[in-house]
Amino acid sequence: MQIDYPFHVDDRRRTAETDEEDHVRDLIEQVLFTNPGERVNRPDFGAGLDQLVFGPNSPEMATTVQALAQGALQQWLADRVRVDAVEVTADEGALRVTVRYSLLRNLERRTAVFSRGSAG
């Protein structure tokens, strides 16, 4: 078992735990939405997508964000997942990120969807 993200206390008043599959999803969320510089001992950790919620919306920006997100996921989680696809859509202050990935330990395919902004 792993510590659940975001950190919270469960019904037993203990640190909440989660299974391995949910933990990997939590790690993906942390990589995508942590801003570089937020982690003291890992200043280059994260893709910083939260900063882009209210940015300009264009096909070029979507392509840039997809490349940024995929690169960060491959850099930080290459030992756990194979990133198959990242899709990013932004619309009026909302950012939606869909990540399709395979768990390396069993090659099971997964899809995770994350939203931030007015729709998240």
The first five atom37 places (N, CA, C, CB, O) and aatype in JSON, in Angstrom:
{
  "aatype": [12, 5, 9, 3, 18, 14, 13, 8, 19, 3, 3, 1, 1, 1, 16, 0, 6, 16, 3, 6, 6, 3, 8, 19, 1, 3, 10, 9, 6, 5, 19, 10, 13, 16, 2, 14, 7, 6, 1, 19, 2, 1, 14, 3, 13, 7, 0, 7, 10, 3, 5, 10, 19, 13, 7, 14, 2, 15, 14, 6, 12, 0, 16, 16, 19, 5, 0, 10, 0, 5, 7, 0, 10, 5, 5, 17, 10, 0, 3, 1, 19, 1, 19, 3, 0, 19, 6, 19, 16, 0, 3, 6, 7, 0, 10, 1, 19, 16, 19, 1, 18, 15, 10, 10, 1, 2, 10, 6, 1, 1, 16, 0, 19, 13, 15, 1, 7, 15, 0, 7],
  "atom_mask": [
    [1, 1, 1, 1, 1],
    [1, 1, 1, 1, 1],
    [1, 1, 1, 1, 1],
    [1, 1, 1, 1, 1],
    [1, 1, 1, 1, 1],
    [1, 1, 1, 1, 1],
    [1, 1, 1, 1, 1],
    [1, 1, 1, 1, 1],
    [1, 1, 1, 1, 1],
    [1, 1, 1, 1, 1],
    [1, 1, 1, 1, 1],
    [1, 1, 1, 1, 1],
    [1, 1, 1, 1, 1],
    [1, 1, 1, 1, 1],
    [1, 1, 1, 1, 1],
    [1, 1, 1, 1, 1],
    [1, 1, 1, 1, 1],
    [1, 1, 1, 1, 1],
    [1, 1, 1, 1, 1],
    [1, 1, 1, 1, 1],
    [1, 1, 1, 1, 1],
    [1, 1, 1, 1, 1],
    [1, 1, 1, 1, 1],
    [1, 1, 1, 1, 1],
    [1, 1, 1, 1, 1],
    [1, 1, 1, 1, 1],
    [1, 1, 1, 1, 1],
    [1, 1, 1, 1, 1],
    [1, 1, 1, 1, 1],
    [1, 1, 1, 1, 1],
    [1, 1, 1, 1, 1],
    [1, 1, 1, 1, 1],
    [1, 1, 1, 1, 1],
    [1, 1, 1, 1, 1],
    [1, 1, 1, 1, 1],
    [1, 1, 1, 1, 1],
    [1, 1, 1, 0, 1],
    [1, 1, 1, 1, 1],
    [1, 1, 1, 1, 1],
    [1, 1, 1, 1, 1],
    [1, 1, 1, 1, 1],
    [1, 1, 1, 1, 1],
    [1, 1, 1, 1, 1],
    [1, 1, 1, 1, 1],
    [1, 1, 1, 1, 1],
    [1, 1, 1, 0, 1],
    [1, 1, 1, 1, 1],
    [1, 1, 1, 0, 1],
    [1, 1, 1, 1, 1],
    [1, 1, 1, 1, 1],
    [1, 1, 1, 1, 1],
    [1, 1, 1, 1, 1],
    [1, 1, 1, 1, 1],
    [1, 1, 1, 1, 1],
    [1, 1, 1, 0, 1],
    [1, 1, 1, 1, 1],
    [1, 1, 1, 1, 1],
    [1, 1, 1, 1, 1],
    [1, 1, 1, 1, 1],
    [1, 1, 1, 1, 1],
    [1, 1, 1, 1, 1],
    [1, 1, 1, 1, 1],
    [1, 1, 1, 1, 1],
    [1, 1, 1, 1, 1],
    [1, 1, 1, 1, 1],
    [1, 1, 1, 1, 1],
    [1, 1, 1, 1, 1],
    [1, 1, 1, 1, 1],
    [1, 1, 1, 1, 1],
    [1, 1, 1, 1, 1],
    [1, 1, 1, 0, 1],
    [1, 1, 1, 1, 1],
    [1, 1, 1, 1, 1],
    [1, 1, 1, 1, 1],
    [1, 1, 1, 1, 1],
    [1, 1, 1, 1, 1],
    [1, 1, 1, 1, 1],
    [1, 1, 1, 1, 1],
    [1, 1, 1, 1, 1],
    [1, 1, 1, 1, 1],
    [1, 1, 1, 1, 1],
    [1, 1, 1, 1, 1],
    [1, 1, 1, 1, 1],
    [1, 1, 1, 1, 1],
    [1, 1, 1, 1, 1],
    [1, 1, 1, 1, 1],
    [1, 1, 1, 1, 1],
    [1, 1, 1, 1, 1],
    [1, 1, 1, 1, 1],
    [1, 1, 1, 1, 1],
    [1, 1, 1, 1, 1],
    [1, 1, 1, 1, 1],
    [1, 1, 1, 0, 1],
    [1, 1, 1, 1, 1],
    [1, 1, 1, 1, 1],
    [1, 1, 1, 1, 1],
    [1, 1, 1, 1, 1],
    [1, 1, 1, 1, 1],
    [1, 1, 1, 1, 1],
    [1, 1, 1, 1, 1],
    [1, 1, 1, 1, 1],
    [1, 1, 1, 1, 1],
    [1, 1, 1, 1, 1],
    [1, 1, 1, 1, 1],
    [1, 1, 1, 1, 1],
    [1, 1, 1, 1, 1],
    [1, 1, 1, 1, 1],
    [1, 1, 1, 1, 1],
    [1, 1, 1, 1, 1],
    [1, 1, 1, 1, 1],
    [1, 1, 1, 1, 1],
    [1, 1, 1, 1, 1],
    [1, 1, 1, 1, 1],
    [1, 1, 1, 1, 1],
    [1, 1, 1, 1, 1],
    [1, 1, 1, 1, 1],
    [1, 1, 1, 0, 1],
    [1, 1, 1, 1, 1],
    [1, 1, 1, 1, 1],
    [1, 1, 1, 0, 1]
  ],
  "atom_positions": [
    [[0.84, -1.19, 0.0], [0.0, 0.0, 0.0], [0.88, 1.25, 0.0], [-0.95, 0.0, 1.22], [2.02, 1.23, 0.47]],
    [[0.34, 2.31, -0.53], [1.03, 3.59, -0.65], [0.2, 4.68, 0.03], [1.29, 3.95, -2.15], [-1.0, 4.5, 0.24]],
    [[0.83, 5.79, 0.38], [0.1, 6.93, 0.94], [-0.72, 7.57, -0.17], [1.08, 7.97, 1.58], [-0.21, 7.8, -1.27]],
    [[-2.0, 7.86, 0.11], [-2.88, 8.45, -0.88], [-2.56, 9.92, -1.09], [-4.34, 8.28, -0.45], [-2.05, 10.59, -0.19]],
    [[-2.86, 10.42, -2.28], [-2.68, 11.82, -2.63], [-4.01, 12.38, -3.08], [-1.6, 11.99, -3.75], [-4.71, 11.71, -3.83]],
    [[-4.4, 13.57, -2.65], [-3.67, 14.37, -1.68], [-3.74, 13.76, -0.29], [-4.22, 15.8, -1.65], [-4.67, 13.01, 0.05]],
    [[-2.74, 14.09, 0.51], [-2.63, 13.54, 1.86], [-3.91, 13.83, 2.64], [-1.4, 14.1, 2.59], [-4.4, 14.96, 2.62]],
    [[-4.43, 12.81, 3.33], [-5.58, 12.99, 4.21], [-5.63, 11.84, 5.21], [-6.9, 13.07, 3.39], [-4.88, 10.87, 5.11]],
    [[-6.51, 11.98, 6.15], [-6.69, 10.97, 7.21], [-7.94, 10.17, 6.87], [-6.81, 11.64, 8.63], [-8.95, 10.73, 6.45]],
    [[-7.87, 8.85, 7.04], [-9.01, 8.0, 6.72], [-9.98, 7.91, 7.9], [-8.54, 6.6, 6.31], [-9.81, 8.61, 8.9]],
    [[-11.0, 7.06, 7.78], [-12.03, 6.92, 8.82], [-11.48, 6.37, 10.13], [-13.14, 6.01, 8.33], [-12.07, 6.55, 11.19]],
    [[-10.34, 5.7, 10.04], [-9.72, 5.14, 11.25], [-8.79, 6.14, 11.93], [-8.95, 3.86, 10.9], [-8.13, 5.82, 12.91]],
    [[-8.74, 7.36, 11.38], [-7.86, 8.42, 11.87], [-6.39, 8.08, 11.65], [-8.11, 8.68, 13.34], [-5.53, 8.42, 12.47]],
    [[-6.12, 7.41, 10.55], [-4.76, 7.07, 10.16], [-4.5, 7.69, 8.78], [-4.56, 5.52, 10.13], [-5.41, 8.12, 8.09]],
    [[-3.24, 7.72, 8.42], [-2.89, 8.21, 7.1], [-3.56, 7.34, 6.05], [-1.34, 8.22, 6.9], [-3.42, 6.11, 6.07]],
    [[-4.3, 7.97, 5.13], [-5.02, 7.22, 4.1], [-4.04, 6.56, 3.15], [-5.98, 8.15, 3.32], [-3.02, 7.14, 2.77]],
    [[-4.35, 5.33, 2.78], [-3.52, 4.56, 1.87], [-4.3, 4.24, 0.61], [-3.02, 3.27, 2.54], [-5.52, 4.32, 0.57]],
    [[-3.56, 3.87, -0.42], [-4.19, 3.51, -1.69], [-3.43, 2.36, -2.32], [-4.24, 4.73, -2.64], [-2.32, 2.03, -1.9]],
    [[-4.03, 1.74, -3.34], [-3.35, 0.63, -4.02], [-2.36, 1.16, -5.06], [-4.38, -0.3, -4.7], [-2.29, 2.36, -5.31]],
    [[-1.6, 0.27, -5.64], [-0.52, 0.65, -6.57], [-1.05, 1.37, -7.81], [0.25, -0.59, -7.0], [-0.45, 2.36, -8.23]],
    [[-2.15, 0.9, -8.39], [-2.68, 1.53, -9.59], [-3.12, 2.97, -9.33], [-3.85, 0.72, -10.14], [-2.83, 3.85, -10.13]],
    [[-3.81, 3.2, -8.22], [-4.23, 4.56, -7.87], [-3.02, 5.42, -7.52], [-5.23, 4.53, -6.7], [-3.01, 6.62, -7.81]],
    [[-2.03, 4.83, -6.91], [-0.81, 5.58, -6.57], [-0.12, 6.08, -7.84], [0.16, 4.68, -5.74], [0.35, 7.22, -7.87]],
    [[-0.06, 5.27, -8.88], [0.54, 5.7, -10.14], [-0.26, 6.86, -10.73], [0.62, 4.52, -11.15], [0.32, 7.82, -11.23]],
    [[-1.58, 6.78, -10.68], [-2.42, 7.88, -11.15], [-2.13, 9.15, -10.35], [-3.93, 7.51, -11.04], [-2.04, 10.23, -10.92]],
    [[-1.99, 9.02, -9.04], [-1.64, 10.15, -8.19], [-0.3, 10.76, -8.59], [-1.62, 9.73, -6.72], [-0.14, 11.98, -8.6]],
    [[0.67, 9.9, -8.91], [1.99, 10.38, -9.34], [1.89, 11.16, -10.64], [2.97, 9.2, -9.49], [2.55, 12.18, -10.81]],
    [[1.08, 10.68, -11.57], [0.9, 11.39, -12.83], [0.33, 12.78, -12.58], [-0.03, 10.59, -13.77], [0.8, 13.76, -13.15]],
    [[-0.67, 12.86, -11.72], [-1.27, 14.15, -11.38], [-0.23, 15.09, -10.76], [-2.44, 13.97, -10.41], [-0.19, 16.28, -11.09]],
    [[0.6, 14.56, -9.88], [1.63, 15.39, -9.25], [2.62, 15.92, -10.28], [2.36, 14.6, -8.17], [3.0, 17.09, -10.23]],
    [[3.05, 15.07, -11.21], [3.99, 15.51, -12.24], [3.36, 16.6, -13.1], [4.45, 14.32, -13.13], [3.99, 17.62, -13.38]],
    [[2.13, 16.41, -13.52], [1.49, 17.36, -14.41], [1.27, 18.73, -13.78], [0.17, 16.81, -14.87], [1.48, 19.75, -14.44]],
    [[0.87, 18.77, -12.52], [0.41, 20.02, -11.94], [1.35, 20.63, -10.9], [-0.91, 19.82, -11.32], [1.02, 21.66, -10.3]],
    [[2.5, 20.02, -10.67], [3.5, 20.65, -9.8], [4.31, 21.62, -10.66], [4.44, 19.57, -9.13], [4.75, 21.27, -11.76]],
    [[4.49, 22.82, -10.16], [5.28, 23.82, -10.89], [6.76, 23.6, -10.61], [4.85, 25.25, -10.49], [7.15, 23.41, -9.46]],
    [[7.58, 23.64, -11.65], [9.03, 23.57, -11.4], [9.43, 24.64, -10.39], [9.83, 23.74, -12.74], [9.01, 25.8, -10.48]],
    [[10.25, 24.24, -9.43], [10.66, 25.14, -8.36], [9.89, 24.96, -7.07], [0.0, 0.0, 0.0], [10.32, 25.47, -6.04]],
    [[8.76, 24.24, -7.09], [7.97, 24.02, -5.87], [8.62, 23.03, -4.92], [6.59, 23.52, -6.24], [8.48, 23.16, -3.7]],
    [[9.34, 22.06, -5.44], [9.97, 21.05, -4.59], [11.41, 21.45, -4.29], [9.92, 19.64, -5.27], [12.21, 21.66, -5.2]],
    [[11.72, 21.56, -3.02], [13.02, 22.07, -2.6], [14.17, 21.24, -3.15], [13.09, 22.11, -1.1], [15.11, 21.8, -3.72]],
    [[14.13, 19.95, -2.99], [15.24, 19.1, -3.41], [15.15, 18.63, -4.87], [15.31, 17.91, -2.51], [16.05, 17.95, -5.36]],
    [[14.08, 18.99, -5.54], [13.91, 18.65, -6.96], [13.34, 19.87, -7.7], [12.96, 17.4, -7.14], [12.18, 19.87, -8.1]],
    [[14.16, 20.89, -7.88], [13.65, 22.14, -8.46], [13.15, 22.02, -9.9], [14.71, 23.18, -8.41], [12.4, 22.88, -10.35]],
    [[13.55, 20.98, -10.62], [13.09, 20.82, -12.0], [11.92, 19.84, -12.12], [14.24, 20.35, -12.86], [11.5, 19.52, -13.24]],
    [[11.39, 19.36, -10.99], [10.27, 18.41, -11.0], [8.99, 19.11, -11.44], [10.08, 17.76, -9.61], [8.7, 20.22, -10.99]],
    [[8.23, 18.46, -12.29], [6.89, 18.91, -12.64], [6.79, 19.55, -14.01], [0.0, 0.0, 0.0], [7.78, 20.01, -14.58]],
    [[5.56, 19.55, -14.53], [5.28, 20.15, -15.82], [4.68, 21.55, -15.69], [4.34, 19.27, -16.61], [4.73, 22.33, -16.64]],
    [[4.12, 21.87, -14.53], [3.58, 23.22, -14.31], [2.35, 23.57, -15.11], [0.0, 0.0, 0.0], [2.17, 24.73, -15.48]],
    [[1.5, 22.59, -15.38], [0.33, 22.87, -16.21], [-0.68, 23.79, -15.54], [-0.35, 21.58, -16.57], [-1.46, 24.44, -16.24]],
    [[-0.69, 23.89, -14.22], [-1.59, 24.83, -13.53], [-1.37, 26.25, -14.01], [-1.37, 24.76, -12.01], [-2.32, 27.03, -14.06]],
    [[-0.17, 26.6, -14.37], [0.15, 27.95, -14.83], [-0.49, 28.26, -16.18], [1.65, 28.13, -14.93], [-0.6, 29.43, -16.56]],
    [[-0.92, 27.24, -16.9], [-1.42, 27.42, -18.25], [-2.94, 27.5, -18.34], [-0.94, 26.32, -19.1], [-3.48, 27.69, -19.43]],
    [[-3.64, 27.37, -17.21], [-5.1, 27.34, -17.24], [-5.67, 28.59, -17.89], [-5.65, 27.2, -15.82], [-6.6, 28.49, -18.69]],
    [[-5.14, 29.75, -17.57], [-5.69, 30.99, -18.1], [-4.85, 31.58, -19.23], [-5.83, 32.0, -16.99], [-5.01, 32.74, -19.58]],
    [[-3.96, 30.77, -19.8], [-3.13, 31.21, -20.91], [-3.93, 31.25, -22.2], [0.0, 0.0, 0.0], [-5.08, 30.83, -22.24]],
    [[-3.31, 31.77, -23.26], [-4.0, 31.84, -24.55], [-4.28, 30.44, -25.09], [-3.17, 32.64, -25.57], [-3.48, 29.51, -24.91]],
    [[-5.42, 30.3, -25.74], [-5.84, 29.01, -26.27], [-5.63, 29.01, -27.78], [-7.31, 28.71, -25.91], [-6.23, 29.82, -28.49]],
    [[-4.79, 28.11, -28.27], [-4.54, 28.0, -29.7], [-4.05, 26.59, -29.99], [-3.51, 29.07, -30.18], [-3.62, 25.89, -29.07]],
    [[-4.12, 26.15, -31.24], [-3.59, 24.83, -31.58], [-2.1, 24.71, -31.26], [-3.83, 24.52, -33.06], [-1.63, 23.65, -30.84]],
    [[-1.36, 25.79, -31.47], [0.07, 25.78, -31.18], [0.33, 25.58, -29.69], [0.72, 27.07, -31.67], [1.23, 24.83, -29.3]],
    [[-0.47, 26.27, -28.86], [-0.31, 26.14, -27.41], [-0.65, 24.72, -26.97], [-1.2, 27.16, -26.66], [0.04, 24.15, -26.12]],
    [[-1.71, 24.15, -27.53], [-2.1, 22.78, -27.17], [-0.98, 21.8, -27.51], [-3.4, 22.37, -27.89], [-0.68, 20.9, -26.73]],
    [[-0.36, 21.97, -28.67], [0.75, 21.1, -29.07], [1.93, 21.25, -28.12], [1.19, 21.4, -30.51], [2.55, 20.26, -27.74]],
    [[2.23, 22.48, -27.74], [3.33, 22.75, -26.81], [3.07, 22.12, -25.46], [3.55, 24.26, -26.65], [3.95, 21.49, -24.88]],
    [[1.85, 22.28, -24.96], [1.49, 21.72, -23.66], [1.53, 20.2, -23.68], [0.09, 22.19, -23.25], [1.98, 19.58, -22.72]],
    [[1.08, 19.59, -24.77], [1.13, 18.14, -24.89], [2.57, 17.64, -24.84], [0.46, 17.69, -26.2], [2.87, 16.67, -24.15]],
    [[3.45, 18.31, -25.56], [4.87, 17.92, -25.56], [5.49, 18.11, -24.18], [5.65, 18.73, -26.61], [6.25, 17.26, -23.72]],
    [[5.17, 19.22, -23.53], [5.68, 19.49, -22.18], [5.22, 18.42, -21.2], [5.23, 20.87, -21.71], [6.02, 17.9, -20.42]],
    [[3.93, 18.1, -21.24], [3.37, 17.1, -20.33], [3.96, 15.72, -20.59], [1.84, 17.04, -20.46], [4.35, 15.03, -19.65]],
    [[4.03, 15.32, -21.84], [4.56, 13.99, -22.16], [6.03, 13.89, -21.77], [4.39, 13.69, -23.66], [6.45, 12.86, -21.25]],
    [[6.8, 14.94, -22.02], [8.21, 14.93, -21.65], [8.42, 14.82, -20.15], [0.0, 0.0, 0.0], [9.27, 14.06, -19.7]],
    [[7.63, 15.56, -19.38], [7.75, 15.51, -17.92], [7.36, 14.13, -17.39], [6.87, 16.59, -17.27], [8.02, 13.61, -16.49]],
    [[6.3, 13.55, -17.93], [5.88, 12.21, -17.49], [6.95, 11.17, -17.81], [4.54, 11.82, -18.14], [7.23, 10.29, -16.99]],
    [[7.53, 11.26, -18.98], [8.58, 10.31, -19.34], [9.82, 10.5, -18.48], [8.93, 10.44, -20.81], [10.47, 9.53, -18.1]],
    [[10.15, 11.75, -18.17], [11.32, 12.01, -17.35], [11.15, 11.45, -15.94], [11.6, 13.51, -17.29], [12.06, 10.81, -15.41]],
    [[10.0, 11.69, -15.33], [9.84, 11.37, -13.92], [9.21, 10.02, -13.64], [9.02, 12.43, -13.27], [9.37, 9.49, -12.54]],
    [[8.51, 9.44, -14.59], [7.8, 8.18, -14.31], [8.17, 7.05, -15.27], [6.33, 8.41, -14.37], [7.44, 6.06, -15.36]],
    [[9.27, 7.18, -15.98], [9.67, 6.16, -16.96], [9.9, 4.79, -16.32], [10.92, 6.6, -17.67], [9.83, 3.78, -17.02]],
    [[10.16, 4.75, -15.02], [10.37, 3.48, -14.35], [9.06, 2.79, -13.96], [11.22, 3.69, -13.12], [9.08, 1.65, -13.5]],
    [[7.92, 3.48, -14.14], [6.63, 2.9, -13.75], [5.63, 2.78, -14.88], [6.03, 3.72, -12.66], [4.83, 1.85, -14.91]],
    [[5.68, 3.73, -15.83], [4.68, 3.73, -16.9], [5.32, 4.01, -18.25], [3.61, 4.77, -16.61], [6.39, 4.6, -18.35]],
    [[4.62, 3.55, -19.28], [4.92, 3.94, -20.66], [3.79, 4.87, -21.07], [5.06, 2.69, -21.64], [2.62, 4.47, -21.07]],
    [[4.11, 6.1, -21.41], [3.1, 7.07, -21.81], [2.76, 6.81, -23.27], [3.6, 8.55, -21.6], [3.62, 6.91, -24.15]],
    [[1.5, 6.47, -23.53], [1.06, 6.17, -24.88], [0.54, 7.41, -25.6], [-0.03, 5.1, -24.85], [0.76, 7.57, -26.8]],
    [[-0.15, 8.29, -24.87], [-0.67, 9.52, -25.48], [-1.04, 10.52, -24.4], [-1.9, 9.21, -26.38], [-1.45, 10.14, -23.3]],
    [[-0.9, 11.78, -24.73], [-1.35, 12.87, -23.86], [-2.17, 13.81, -24.73], [-0.13, 13.62, -23.19], [-1.71, 14.26, -25.77]],
    [[-3.39, 14.09, -24.3], [-4.26, 15.03, -25.0], [-4.58, 16.17, -24.05], [-5.57, 14.34, -25.52], [-4.95, 15.94, -22.9]],
    [[-4.44, 17.39, -24.52], [-4.69, 18.58, -23.7], [-5.69, 19.46, -24.42], [-3.37, 19.36, -23.4], [-5.53, 19.78, -25.6]],
    [[-6.74, 19.84, -23.7], [-7.69, 20.81, -24.24], [-7.86, 21.92, -23.22], [-9.06, 20.13, -24.57], [-7.89, 21.69, -22.01]],
    [[-7.96, 23.14, -23.73], [-8.17, 24.32, -22.88], [-9.36, 25.08, -23.43], [-6.9, 25.23, -22.81], [-9.47, 25.31, -24.63]],
    [[-10.27, 25.47, -22.52], [-11.45, 26.19, -22.96], [-11.93, 27.1, -21.84], [-12.56, 25.22, -23.38], [-12.35, 26.63, -20.79]],
    [[-11.86, 28.4, -22.07], [-12.39, 29.41, -21.15], [-12.01, 29.17, -19.7], [-13.87, 29.46, -21.28], [-12.89, 29.04, -18.84]],
    [[-10.73, 29.11, -19.42], [-10.27, 29.0, -18.04], [-10.27, 27.6, -17.47], [0.0, 0.0, 0.0], [-10.09, 27.43, -16.27]],
    [[-10.47, 26.6, -18.31], [-10.44, 25.21, -17.85], [-9.42, 24.44, -18.68], [-11.85, 24.56, -17.94], [-9.35, 24.6, -19.9]],
    [[-8.66, 23.62, -18.02], [-7.67, 22.79, -18.68], [-8.01, 21.33, -18.41], [-6.22, 23.13, -18.19], [-8.23, 20.94, -17.26]],
    [[-8.06, 20.53, -19.47], [-8.37, 19.11, -19.33], [-7.23, 18.33, -19.95], [-9.75, 18.73, -19.99], [-6.85, 18.57, -21.1]],
    [[-6.68, 17.39, -19.19], [-5.55, 16.58, -19.65], [-5.96, 15.12, -19.57], [-4.26, 16.86, -18.81], [-6.35, 14.63, -18.51]],
    [[-5.85, 14.42, -20.69], [-6.13, 12.98, -20.75], [-4.81, 12.28, -21.02], [-7.2, 12.64, -21.84], [-4.13, 12.57, -22.01]],
    [[-4.45, 11.36, -20.15], [-3.21, 10.61, -20.29], [-3.56, 9.14, -20.48], [-2.27, 10.82, -19.05], [-4.25, 8.54, -19.65]],
    [[-3.07, 8.57, -21.57], [-3.2, 7.13, -21.81], [-1.83, 6.53, -21.58], [-3.74, 6.82, -23.28], [-0.83, 6.96, -22.16]],
    [[-1.79, 5.52, -20.72], [-0.5, 4.95, -20.33], [-0.64, 3.47, -20.05], [0.06, 5.68, -19.1], [-1.74, 2.95, -19.87]],
    [[0.5, 2.8, -20.01], [0.55, 1.38, -19.67], [1.45, 1.22, -18.45], [1.06, 0.51, -20.86], [2.53, 1.79, -18.4]],
    [[0.99, 0.43, -17.48], [1.81, 0.13, -16.32], [2.91, -0.83, -16.75], [0.95, -0.49, -15.16], [2.63, -1.84, -17.39]],
    [[4.15, -0.53, -16.42], [5.26, -1.37, -16.88], [5.26, -2.74, -16.22], [6.57, -0.68, -16.61], [5.7, -3.72, -16.83]],
    [[4.79, -2.83, -15.0], [4.89, -4.11, -14.29], [4.0, -5.2, -14.87], [4.55, -3.91, -12.86], [4.28, -6.39, -14.71]],
    [[2.9, -4.79, -15.56], [2.02, -5.81, -16.14], [1.48, -5.42, -17.52], [0.87, -6.07, -15.2], [0.67, -6.15, -18.09]],
    [[1.92, -4.28, -18.06], [1.51, -3.75, -19.36], [0.01, -3.49, -19.46], [1.91, -4.7, -20.44], [-0.54, -3.41, -20.56]],
    [[-0.64, -3.35, -18.32], [-2.06, -3.02, -18.31], [-2.24, -1.57, -18.75], [-2.68, -3.24, -16.9], [-1.55, -0.67, -18.26]],
    [[-3.17, -1.35, -19.69], [-3.41, -0.01, -20.22], [-4.42, 0.72, -19.34], [-3.92, -0.08, -21.67], [-5.39, 0.14, -18.86]],
    [[-4.15, 2.01, -19.15], [-5.01, 2.85, -18.31], [-5.22, 4.2, -18.98], [-4.39, 3.03, -16.91], [-4.44, 4.61, -19.84]],
    [[-6.27, 4.87, -18.58], [-6.54, 6.25, -19.0], [-6.88, 7.04, -17.76], [-7.68, 6.32, -20.06], [-7.69, 6.61, -16.93]],
    [[-6.27, 8.21, -17.62], [-6.55, 9.1, -16.5], [-6.89, 10.47, -17.07], [-5.34, 9.18, -15.51], [-6.22, 10.95, -17.98]],
    [[-7.93, 11.1, -16.51], [-8.35, 12.41, -16.96], [-8.26, 13.36, -15.77], [-9.79, 12.38, -17.55], [-8.73, 13.05, -14.68]],
    [[-7.64, 14.53, -16.01], [-7.45, 15.53, -14.96], [-8.0, 16.85, -15.48], [-5.94, 15.65, -14.55], [-7.82, 17.19, -16.65]],
    [[-8.67, 17.6, -14.61], [-9.19, 18.92, -14.97], [-8.76, 19.94, -13.93], [-10.72, 18.88, -15.09], [-8.67, 19.64, -12.74]],
    [[-8.51, 21.14, -14.42], [-8.17, 22.27, -13.54], [-8.88, 23.49, -14.06], [-6.63, 22.5, -13.47], [-9.19, 23.58, -15.25]],
    [[-9.13, 24.44, -13.19], [-9.79, 25.68, -13.59], [-11.27, 25.61, -13.32], [0.0, 0.0, 0.0], [-11.71, 24.9, -12.42]],
    [[-12.05, 26.34, -14.09], [-13.49, 26.46, -13.83], [-14.25, 25.15, -13.98], [-14.08, 27.48, -14.75], [-15.33, 25.0, -13.42]],
    [[-13.7, 24.21, -14.73], [-14.36, 22.9, -14.87], [-13.78, 21.88, -13.92], [-14.25, 22.4, -16.3], [-14.27, 20.75, -13.87]],
    [[-12.74, 22.23, -13.16], [-12.07, 21.24, -12.31], [-12.35, 21.49, -10.94], [0.0, 0.0, 0.0], [-11.88, 20.75, -10.08]]
  ]
}
